[in-house]
Amino acid sequence: MNRTDIFVQFDNVEAFFSLKPDRSLDLIPSLSRNLKAGEYLIKPHMVHGKHVQVIDRAFLEGEHIDAVGYPELADIPGYIEVPETDGLVTDIPGVALVTTHGDCIPVFACNPVKNVVGVAHAGWKGTLLGIAAQLVRTMKTRYGCSAEDISAYIGAGIDKCCFEVREDVRNKFLADAPWTEKYISVKDDEHYLIDLKGINEAYLKSEGIEIIEIDPDCTCCLENKYWSYRRCGDKDRMLAYIKLV
Ligand SMILES: [Zn+2]
């Protein structure tokens, strides 16, 4: 487990990004089976979009989709899957929010004043769509969080050393968000390198967030520490986890 140091100062926040050899495939069932009465683990079906789901009492007590990601957990009342969502926010203690990552950037956010936490999954599509900003906006609009009270952590993910794309992806960034040009460098005649962590940071800053810590680790470079889809097609994933206790 890789505890996110930035949140350690907040006694009531538990957050980590898992490391090899742990796999989300094992962690999600074991965490779910250890839930106590009234505790939850929320697992979205991620679609590289920008929807952020608010996990409030109405959501917890409402109807839920069938657990197709982990059908063996269907009988655990606290285990809930959420359709078509890449970000989660809650202010309820005991509700663990998780996303899984095989190079995609995890963005964590915490507001200790309002006791609100959130996490988002930002691959290149979600990064470009601004899911990091959407995460923060949801905390502001739904819970009245002030930007200055929000601490954010951009966790380990594929970095600008390894996130290589061709012209099609680069052009999409330039067309949809021309300001991202400074986060894109030319590698050779056909390839470009994109700084996804930098773009997520810029989106957080655009929402007024000043306390941002960025994990320098590249999941693609650090073979002994992280699974990586880009490096070798790993099907195993890291788990991003945040919970109010
Ligand atoms: Zn790298």
Boltz pocket constraint, residues with backbone or C-beta under 6 A from the ligand:
constraints:
  - pocket:
      binder: B
      contacts: [[A, 158], [A, 159], [A, 160], [A, 161], [A, 162], [A, 163], [A, 218], [A, 219], [A, 220], [A, 221]]
      max_distance: 6.0
